[in-house]
Amino acid sequence: MSSNKEDNFLEGVHLDTLAVRAGIARTAEGEHSEPIFMTSSYVFNNAADAAATFAGEMAGNVYSRYTNPTVRTFEQRLAALEGAQQAVGTASGMSAILSTCMALLKAGDHVVCSRDVFGTTTNLFGKYLAKFGVEVSFVALLDLDLWRDAIRPNTAMLFMETPSNPLCEVADLQALSALAKENDSLLVVDNCFCTPALQRPLALGADIVVHSATKYLDGQGRCVGGAVVGSSELMEEVVTFLRTCGPTMSAFNAWVFLKGLETLRLRMDAHSQSAMEIANWLQAHKSVEQVYYCGLESHPGHELACRQQSAFGGVLSFEVKGKREQAWRCIDGTQIMSLTANLGDAKTTIVHPATTTHGRLTEEARAAAGIGDNLIRLAIGLEHVDDLKADLQRGFDAL
Ligand SMILES: *Cc1c(COP(=O)(O)O)cnc(C)c1O
């Protein structure tokens, strides 16, 4: 592989440039677009080279569970965007979280986790890690006192997402990072909703960022993947886990995500702009009780979001006037939006959290999390915003 002449020029350039240029390593063919290395293993020139490569004394690829050039390009590009020393690609967002935990936690450790994280993350901590002797306490995202009280001498990790799903609550990353540091715990942030285009948690004191690349990094709903991002020291542990246990990213998916990263900023800005416009429109609508979007000045997290994010993202929620029946009628009345729990897609999605993403919670837990029966979540895509408003109006007309 020839060296990347651009590497020297990438110091100090803007995120947009990194998103297009970082990590390129051209082969002798001189290809302009990043190639997909669809190969499970690699060959050596001779037995001595094979031995040296296996022993780690010579740089080179051995097997795609260990390294793959397309995956490496994705990793280098994402690391550059997050301002990190290293990123590691994984098979999914969940395997990014699992790999982080398996690499950096042990039996007897304790984790404090936000109550308002992706539902499957709650199950991973509450069901599977608990089975291996890792204890977890769930706390409300915004209550710093609860976080402080939950921390024990054996607390090895704090885990959270900001903004939260579906109410767009914004956590103070610097305050949580200070809390983690006081106790020598790691602060792990799921940056799926903002992506590095809008928020860089490592610069605010987080130790590790995890991603579901399935969402905005892809941006067009094609592939499942994930990533863990942080210091080389921490990532070395994660890489060792991945090489041993295998939930690695496929070369094809890495290539799709690479292409996704090239348009990340443009998409995130467009998602954010349309979401802002729709949030304002909904807030003034007679059929709407309340809107939850941290871009709105009336949202309690607005000021903090202005400080730690460059825009407010594509996900917002609102309560329709009425109960579950009205929420369902509104959803069923729309025609353009896709009724699916996924997000981070060019296609706008609409979902009823209380009976889908948060359907397995008890009624009390849902009430505590503020997820009412009349709540609807939108993940605004790239359609024209006027058409989305017209679609929501069809929903309101069906009430
Ligand atoms: C989707 C999602 C995950 C899980 O990612 P997968 O790629 O589906 O495994 C984790 N965190 C958040 C915030 C998500 O939205």
The ligand as a Tripos MOL2 file, in Angstrom:
@<TRIPOS>MOLECULE
LIG
   15    15     1     0     0
SMALL
NO_CHARGES

@<TRIPOS>ATOM
      1 C1        -29.5670    1.7700   17.7790 C.3       1 LIG1
      2 C2        -28.8450    2.2200   18.9740 C.ar      1 LIG1
      3 C3        -27.9190    1.3810   19.6200 C.ar      1 LIG1
      4 C4        -27.6770   -0.0340   19.1710 C.3       1 LIG1
      5 O1        -27.0770   -0.0730   17.9390 O.3       1 LIG1
      6 P1        -27.2170   -1.3100   16.9070 P.3       1 LIG1
      7 O2        -26.4090   -0.8780   15.7630 O.co2     1 LIG1
      8 O3        -28.6860   -1.4460   16.6090 O.co2     1 LIG1
      9 O4        -26.7010   -2.5090   17.6060 O.co2     1 LIG1
     10 C5        -27.2420    1.8780   20.7050 C.ar      1 LIG1
     11 N1        -27.4630    3.1380   21.1480 N.ar      1 LIG1
     12 C6        -28.3450    3.9720   20.5650 C.ar      1 LIG1
     13 C7        -28.5320    5.3360   21.0990 C.3       1 LIG1
     14 C8        -29.0670    3.5390   19.4590 C.ar      1 LIG1
     15 O5        -29.9650    4.3620   18.8920 O.3       1 LIG1
@<TRIPOS>BOND
     1     1     2 1
     2     2     3 ar
     3     2    14 ar
     4     3     4 1
     5     3    10 ar
     6     4     5 1
     7     5     6 1
     8     6     7 2
     9     6     8 1
    10     6     9 1
    11    10    11 ar
    12    11    12 ar
    13    12    13 1
    14    12    14 ar
    15    14    15 1
@<TRIPOS>SUBSTRUCTURE
     1 LIG1         1 GROUP 0 **** ****
